[in-house]
C-alpha cells in the first residue's frame, strides 16, 4: 500500500468534523503507529590506545573516551570499539574541523592515557609469589591441617594477593 499525501483540498470536507469536540478528543488520544528514529551518521576511525576490558584492566575506560569525544565534537552520541577500529555515532553530520579534531583525539596516546582514573591507574592485578605458592597449596590442601591454621594461611594469602 503506497502512502497518500493529503492536500488542503482533500481535507476540506473533514474540516466540519474536525471542529467537533469529540473529534478533537480522539485526535489528542491518538498514538502514532510507527515512529522513525532520527538519522544517525557513523564514521570509522582508528584508536591509538587499548580500551579497558576484562582482559585488559589497565586500558582506557570507554566512557572516558566518549566524554572526551563529546567535548571535542558536540554531535557525538555514541562510540563502539571493534578490534582496533572505533565506530563513532553522530546525531548529525559533523563539521570537517570536528572530524579532524576527533581523529586527532583518538590517535593521541598521551591525552587518552591521561583519562585513566587514578584509582584504576594504581590498581594492578596481583600475581601470587611463585615461591610461596607451593607451600600455601600444601597447607591448604592437607586434610590434617587444623582449621585455625588453614584460615590464618588463607587470610594471609587473601590480604597479600587478592585484596590489594
C-alpha positions, 0 to 999 in steps of 0.5 A: 500500500503506497502512502497518500499525501493529503492536500488542503483540498482533500481535507476540506470536507473533514474540516466540519468534523474536525471542529467537533469536540469529540473529534478533537478528543480522539485526535489528542488520544491518538498514538502514532503507529510507527515512529522513525528514529532520527538519522544517525551518521557513523564514521570509522576511525582508528584508536591509538590506545587499548580500551579497558576490558576484562582482559585488559584492566589497565586500558582506557575506560570507554566512557572516558573516551566518549566524554572526551569525544563529546567535548571535542565534537558536540554531535557525538552520541555514541562510540563502539570499539571493534578490534582496533577500529572505533565506530563513532555515532553522530546525531548529525553530520559533523563539521570537517574541523570536528572530524579532524579534531576527533581523529586527532583525539583518538590517535593521541596516546598521551591525552587518552592515557591521561583519562585513566582514573587514578584509582584504576591507574594504581590498581594492578592485578596481583600475581601470587609469589611463585615461591610461596605458592607451593607451600600455601597449596600444601597447607591448604590442601592437607586434610590434617591441617587444623582449621585455625591454621588453614584460615590464618594461611588463607587470610594471609594469602587473601590480604597479600594477593587478592585484596590489594 
